[in-house]
Amino acid sequence: MASKTVSVGSSVGLHARPAALIAEAAGEYDDEILLSVDGEEGVDATSPLLIMTLGAEKGAQVTIESDNEEAVETIAALIEKDLDAQ
């Protein structure tokens, strides 16, 4: 399983807008993609609501895991961006 840990770039963390954009991108893949913070149990990256339950603020370390390395890289890049600035 591929994994990568990145810092949240959005100025107010993974709230509704960033979570929706990440979930939309994750939904493009057939593979399961999990997000976790501080070693907690991973949540489904295709669910904006579950992403918001992580409580990840700006700068928080989020780990992305999937059998699909491309999916991990795509979601990691989104988490690192300030998705509120778009």
Secondary structure as GFF3:
##gff-version 3
##sequence-region A 1 86
A	DSSP	beta_strand	2	7	.	.	.	ID=ss1
A	DSSP	alpha_helix	16	26	.	.	.	ID=ss2
A	DSSP	beta_strand	33	37	.	.	.	ID=ss3
A	DSSP	beta_strand	43	44	.	.	.	ID=ss4
A	DSSP	alpha_helix	48	53	.	.	.	ID=ss5
A	DSSP	beta_strand	61	66	.	.	.	ID=ss6
A	DSSP	alpha_helix	69	80	.	.	.	ID=ss7
A	DSSP	three_ten_helix	83	85	.	.	.	ID=ss8
###
